Amino acid sequence: MLLAIVLMIVGLLLLVYAADRLVYGAAVLARSMGIPPLVIGMTVVGVGISLPELVVSTTAAINDQMDLAVGNAIGSNIINILLILGGAALIHPLSVRSDILRRELPLLLLVTALCGFVLSDGELSRLDGVLLLASAAVFMMLVIKIARAAEKEGLDTLTYEQMSELPQDSSNTVAFLWLALGFIIMPLASGMIVDNSTVIARYFGVSELVIGLTVIAIGTSLPELATFIAGAIKGEDDIALGNIIGANIFNTCLVLGLPALVAPGSFNPDAFHRDYWVMLAVSVVLSGLCLMRKHRIGHLAGALLLCGFIAYMTVLFLVPDSIAF
C-alpha cells in the first residue's frame, strides 16, 4: 500500500515536470516559426496547463476506468477554484483588470452548461467527444479574436503579462529535446498514476470516482497551482486568473472530449448528479467575483471558497456514493 502511494506521487511529479518541459519546447518552436506571442500564450501554454489532466484521463479511459477519467476532469475544475483560487485570495487579494478575462467568463459558463448536457445520460460517447473537442477549437479561436480586439484598443494587461512569461532565448535543438522528453515521460507517468490509484481506492474502500475527484485531481492541478503562485508573487493577477479560467475550459472540453473519442463508456451517475452541479456552482461564483463592481477577489471570498472546498471533500469521503445530494 505504501509503495502504491509513493509510486503515485512520483508519477504525479514526473507528469507535471514533463508537461512543463513539453510546453516550454512547444512555445520555443512556435516562436521560432514566427507565431505571435499572443497566440502562443492563448493556445500552446493554455492547453499545456491542462496536459496532466488530459493524459491521465485518456489513459484511464483506455484502461476502462471512465470514473477516474471523469472524476479527474470535474475535480480539477472544482479544485482550481475552491482550493487554488481560494487559498491564493485568502493570502493575497486578487485584482481583475483584464477585459479579456471578463469576456472569457461567459465562455466558461457556456462550456460548463455543455458539459452538463453531455454528462446527463451517464455515459460519454464518441459523438460527445467530437462535440467537446469542436468546442475547444471554437473556444481557442474566440479567445484569440477577443485578445486581438483588446490589443487594438490598447495592450491589455493579460496579453502583456503573457508575453513577458514566454521563453525568450533557447535553441530549437533544446526545444526538440524537451518535446521528446515530455512525450516519452508523460505516458509512463500517467500509467503509474492510474495503476496505483486503483490500488489505493481498493485499499481504502472508496470509488475510483472519488479518487479521481480528490487525489488525482489535486495532483494533476499542480501546474495551475505553480503558475498561479508564480503569477501572484509577481503581481500578475490577470495571468494567474487567466490560467485558472483557461484550464477549466480546456479541462471540460479536452479532458472529457479526448477520452470520450478514443474510449467511450459509462461512468458513475454521481459524477453528474452530485459533482457536476458543484462544478457549475463554483464556476458561477467565480464569474460573479470577477464581474463585481470592484473587480477584486478579497480575503473573505478566499476564506469562503476554502470552506467550500473543505465541505465538498468531507461529503465525498463521509457520504457514500449514490446517497450524497
C-alpha positions as CSV (number, residue, x, y, z in Angstrom):
1,M,0.0,0.0,0.0
2,L,2.8,2.4,1.0
3,L,4.6,1.6,-2.3
4,A,1.4,2.4,-4.3
5,I,1.2,5.8,-2.6
6,V,4.9,6.6,-3.3
7,L,4.7,5.4,-6.9
8,M,1.6,7.5,-7.5
9,I,3.2,10.7,-6.0
10,V,6.3,10.0,-8.1
11,G,4.1,9.6,-11.2
12,L,2.3,12.9,-10.5
13,L,5.6,14.8,-10.1
14,L,7.1,13.3,-13.3
15,L,3.9,14.1,-15.1
16,V,3.9,17.7,-14.1
17,Y,7.6,18.1,-14.9
18,A,7.2,16.5,-18.3
19,A,4.2,18.7,-19.1
20,D,6.1,21.8,-18.2
21,R,9.1,20.9,-20.4
22,L,6.8,19.9,-23.3
23,V,5.0,23.2,-23.2
24,Y,8.4,25.1,-22.9
25,G,9.7,23.3,-26.0
26,A,6.5,23.8,-28.0
27,A,6.5,27.5,-27.1
28,V,10.1,28.0,-28.2
29,L,9.4,26.2,-31.6
30,A,6.2,28.2,-32.1
31,R,8.1,31.4,-31.5
32,S,10.9,30.4,-33.9
33,M,8.3,29.8,-36.6
34,G,7.0,33.4,-36.3
35,I,3.8,32.6,-34.5
36,P,2.7,35.7,-32.5
37,P,3.4,35.5,-28.7
38,L,-0.3,36.3,-28.0
39,V,-1.4,33.2,-30.0
40,I,1.3,31.0,-28.3
41,G,0.1,32.2,-24.8
42,M,-3.5,31.6,-25.6
43,T,-3.1,28.2,-27.2
44,V,0.2,26.3,-26.6
45,V,0.5,27.5,-23.0
46,G,-3.2,27.4,-22.3
47,V,-3.6,23.8,-23.5
48,G,-0.3,22.8,-21.8
49,I,-1.5,23.7,-18.4
50,S,-4.2,21.0,-18.8
51,L,-1.9,18.4,-20.2
52,P,-1.5,16.3,-17.0
53,E,-5.3,16.0,-16.7
54,L,-5.6,15.2,-20.4
55,V,-3.0,12.4,-20.3
56,V,-4.3,10.9,-17.1
57,S,-7.9,10.9,-18.1
58,T,-7.2,9.5,-21.5
59,T,-5.0,6.7,-20.1
60,A,-7.8,5.9,-17.5
61,A,-10.5,5.7,-20.2
62,I,-8.3,3.4,-22.4
63,N,-7.9,1.2,-19.3
64,D,-11.7,1.1,-18.9
65,Q,-11.6,3.4,-15.9
66,M,-14.0,6.1,-17.0
67,D,-14.9,7.0,-13.4
68,L,-11.3,8.0,-12.9
69,A,-11.2,10.0,-16.1
70,V,-14.4,11.9,-15.5
71,G,-13.6,12.5,-11.8
72,N,-10.2,13.9,-12.7
73,A,-11.7,16.4,-15.2
74,I,-14.5,17.6,-12.9
75,G,-12.4,17.5,-9.7
76,S,-9.6,19.6,-11.3
77,N,-12.1,22.3,-12.2
78,I,-13.5,22.4,-8.6
79,I,-10.1,22.4,-7.0
80,N,-8.8,25.1,-9.3
81,I,-11.5,27.5,-8.0
82,L,-12.1,26.4,-4.4
83,L,-8.6,25.4,-3.3
84,I,-6.1,27.2,-5.5
85,L,-8.0,30.4,-6.1
86,G,-9.5,30.4,-2.6
87,G,-6.1,29.8,-0.9
88,A,-4.4,32.5,-3.0
89,A,-7.1,35.1,-2.4
90,L,-7.0,34.4,1.4
91,I,-3.3,35.2,1.4
92,H,-3.3,38.0,-1.2
93,P,-6.4,39.7,-2.6
94,L,-6.6,39.4,-6.4
95,S,-7.5,42.2,-8.8
96,V,-9.2,41.5,-12.1
97,R,-8.0,44.2,-14.5
98,S,-8.1,42.4,-17.9
99,D,-11.1,42.9,-20.2
100,I,-10.1,39.6,-21.9
101,L,-10.8,37.7,-18.6
102,R,-14.2,39.3,-18.2
103,R,-15.0,38.3,-21.8
104,E,-13.9,34.7,-21.2
105,L,-16.2,34.2,-18.3
106,P,-19.4,33.7,-20.4
107,L,-17.4,31.1,-22.4
108,L,-16.6,29.3,-19.2
109,L,-20.3,29.2,-18.2
110,L,-21.3,28.1,-21.7
111,V,-18.8,25.3,-21.8
112,T,-19.9,24.2,-18.3
113,A,-23.5,24.1,-19.4
114,L,-22.5,22.0,-22.4
115,C,-20.7,19.6,-20.1
116,G,-23.9,19.1,-18.1
117,F,-25.7,18.2,-21.3
118,V,-23.0,15.7,-22.2
119,L,-22.8,14.1,-18.8
120,S,-26.6,13.9,-18.1
121,D,-27.1,10.5,-19.7
122,G,-24.4,8.8,-17.6
123,E,-22.0,8.0,-20.5
124,L,-19.5,9.6,-22.8
125,S,-20.0,8.6,-26.5
126,R,-17.8,9.4,-29.5
127,L,-20.3,12.0,-30.6
128,D,-19.9,13.6,-27.2
129,G,-16.2,13.6,-27.7
130,V,-16.4,15.2,-31.1
131,L,-18.8,17.9,-29.7
132,L,-16.4,18.7,-26.8
133,L,-13.3,18.8,-29.0
134,A,-15.0,21.0,-31.5
135,S,-16.0,23.3,-28.7
136,A,-12.3,23.5,-27.6
137,A,-11.3,24.6,-31.1
138,V,-14.1,27.2,-31.2
139,F,-13.0,28.5,-27.8
140,M,-9.4,28.9,-28.9
141,M,-10.4,30.9,-31.9
142,L,-12.8,33.1,-29.9
143,V,-10.2,33.8,-27.2
144,I,-7.6,34.8,-29.8
145,K,-10.2,37.0,-31.5
146,I,-11.1,38.6,-28.2
147,A,-7.4,39.1,-27.3
148,R,-6.6,40.7,-30.6
149,A,-9.5,43.1,-30.3
150,A,-8.3,44.1,-26.8
151,E,-4.8,44.7,-28.2
152,K,-6.2,47.1,-30.8
153,E,-7.9,49.0,-28.1
154,G,-4.7,49.3,-26.2
155,L,-2.4,46.5,-24.8
156,D,-4.5,44.5,-22.3
157,T,-2.8,43.6,-19.0
158,L,-3.3,39.9,-19.6
159,T,-1.6,40.0,-23.0
160,Y,1.3,42.0,-21.6
161,E,1.8,39.5,-18.7
162,Q,1.6,36.5,-21.1
163,M,4.2,37.9,-23.5
164,S,6.6,38.6,-20.6
165,E,6.3,34.9,-19.5
166,L,7.1,33.3,-22.8
167,P,10.7,31.8,-23.3
168,Q,13.0,34.3,-25.0
169,D,16.3,32.7,-25.7
170,S,16.6,29.0,-26.4
171,S,17.6,26.9,-29.4
172,N,15.3,24.7,-31.5
173,T,17.5,21.7,-30.7
174,V,17.0,22.1,-27.0
175,A,13.3,22.6,-27.6
176,F,13.0,19.4,-29.6
177,L,14.8,17.5,-26.8
178,W,12.3,18.8,-24.3
179,L,9.4,17.9,-26.5
180,A,10.8,14.4,-27.0
181,L,11.4,14.0,-23.2
182,G,7.8,15.2,-22.5
183,F,6.2,12.8,-24.9
184,I,8.2,9.9,-23.5
185,I,7.7,10.6,-19.8
186,M,4.1,11.6,-19.8
187,P,2.5,8.3,-20.9
188,L,4.8,6.4,-18.5
189,A,3.9,8.7,-15.6
190,S,0.2,8.6,-16.3
191,G,0.3,4.8,-16.3
192,M,1.9,4.9,-12.8
193,I,-0.8,7.2,-11.6
194,V,-3.7,5.3,-12.9
195,D,-2.5,1.9,-11.9
196,N,-1.6,2.9,-8.3
197,S,-4.7,5.0,-7.8
198,T,-6.7,1.8,-8.4
199,V,-4.8,0.0,-5.7
200,I,-5.3,2.9,-3.3
201,A,-9.0,3.1,-4.0
202,R,-9.5,-0.6,-3.3
203,Y,-7.4,-0.4,-0.1
204,F,-9.5,2.4,1.4
205,G,-12.8,1.2,0.0
206,V,-13.6,4.3,-1.9
207,S,-14.7,4.6,-5.5
208,E,-12.4,5.4,-8.4
209,L,-14.7,8.4,-9.0
210,V,-13.8,9.8,-5.6
211,I,-10.1,9.1,-6.1
212,G,-10.2,11.0,-9.4
213,L,-12.1,13.9,-7.8
214,T,-9.6,14.3,-5.0
215,V,-6.1,12.8,-5.0
216,I,-5.7,12.6,-8.8
217,A,-7.3,16.0,-9.4
218,I,-5.2,17.7,-6.8
219,G,-2.0,16.1,-8.3
220,T,-2.8,17.0,-11.9
221,S,-3.7,20.6,-10.8
222,L,-0.1,21.2,-9.7
223,P,0.7,23.2,-12.9
224,E,-2.2,25.5,-12.3
225,L,-1.1,25.9,-8.7
226,A,2.5,26.6,-9.7
227,T,1.6,29.2,-12.4
228,F,-0.9,30.8,-10.0
229,I,1.6,31.2,-7.2
230,A,4.3,32.5,-9.7
231,G,1.8,35.0,-11.2
232,A,0.6,36.2,-7.8
233,I,4.2,36.7,-6.5
234,K,5.0,38.8,-9.5
235,G,1.8,40.8,-9.1
236,E,0.4,39.3,-12.4
237,D,-3.0,38.6,-11.1
238,D,-4.6,38.6,-14.5
239,I,-2.3,35.8,-15.9
240,A,-2.9,33.8,-12.7
241,L,-6.7,34.1,-13.0
242,G,-6.5,33.6,-16.8
243,N,-4.7,30.3,-16.3
244,I,-7.5,29.1,-14.0
245,I,-10.3,30.1,-16.4
246,G,-8.5,28.7,-19.4
247,A,-7.6,25.5,-17.6
248,N,-11.2,24.9,-16.5
249,I,-12.4,25.4,-20.1
250,F,-9.8,23.1,-21.5
251,N,-10.4,20.5,-18.7
252,T,-14.1,20.5,-19.7
253,C,-13.6,20.3,-23.5
254,L,-10.4,18.4,-23.9
255,V,-10.0,16.3,-20.8
256,L,-13.6,14.9,-21.2
257,G,-13.6,15.1,-25.0
258,L,-10.5,13.1,-25.9
259,P,-11.2,10.1,-23.6
260,A,-14.8,10.0,-25.0
261,L,-13.4,9.9,-28.5
262,V,-10.8,7.2,-28.0
263,A,-12.5,5.0,-25.4
264,P,-16.2,5.9,-24.9
265,G,-18.0,4.3,-21.9
266,S,-20.3,4.8,-19.0
267,F,-19.5,6.3,-15.6
268,N,-20.8,6.6,-12.1
269,P,-24.0,8.7,-12.2
270,D,-22.9,10.6,-9.1
271,A,-20.4,12.4,-11.4
272,F,-23.4,14.2,-12.9
273,H,-26.0,14.2,-10.1
274,R,-23.5,15.5,-7.4
275,D,-20.2,16.6,-8.7
276,Y,-21.2,18.4,-11.9
277,W,-23.6,20.7,-10.0
278,V,-20.8,21.6,-7.6
279,M,-18.6,22.4,-10.6
280,L,-21.3,24.6,-12.1
281,A,-21.9,26.4,-8.8
282,V,-18.3,27.3,-8.3
283,S,-18.0,28.4,-11.9
284,V,-20.9,30.8,-11.4
285,V,-19.4,32.0,-8.2
286,L,-16.0,32.7,-9.9
287,S,-17.8,34.6,-12.6
288,G,-19.7,36.7,-10.1
289,L,-16.5,37.5,-8.2
290,C,-14.7,38.6,-11.3
291,L,-17.5,40.7,-12.6
292,M,-18.3,42.5,-9.4
293,R,-18.0,46.3,-9.5
294,K,-14.7,46.3,-7.5
295,H,-13.2,43.6,-9.8
296,R,-11.5,42.2,-6.7
297,I,-11.4,38.8,-5.0
298,G,-10.6,39.5,-1.4
299,H,-9.7,37.7,1.9
300,L,-13.4,37.0,2.8
301,A,-14.1,35.5,-0.6
302,G,-11.0,33.4,-0.4
303,A,-12.0,32.1,3.1
304,L,-15.5,31.2,1.8
305,L,-14.0,29.3,-1.2
306,L,-11.7,27.3,1.1
307,C,-14.6,26.5,3.4
308,G,-16.5,25.2,0.3
309,F,-13.5,23.0,-0.6
310,I,-13.4,21.5,2.9
311,A,-17.2,20.9,2.9
312,Y,-17.0,19.2,-0.5
313,M,-14.1,16.9,0.5
314,T,-16.0,16.0,3.7
315,V,-19.1,15.0,1.7
316,L,-17.0,12.9,-0.8
317,F,-15.3,10.8,1.9
318,L,-18.1,10.6,4.5
319,V,-21.2,10.3,2.5
320,P,-21.5,7.0,0.4
321,D,-21.8,7.2,-3.4
322,S,-25.4,7.4,-4.7
323,I,-26.6,8.8,-1.4
324,A,-24.9,12.2,-1.5
325,F,-27.1,15.0,-2.7
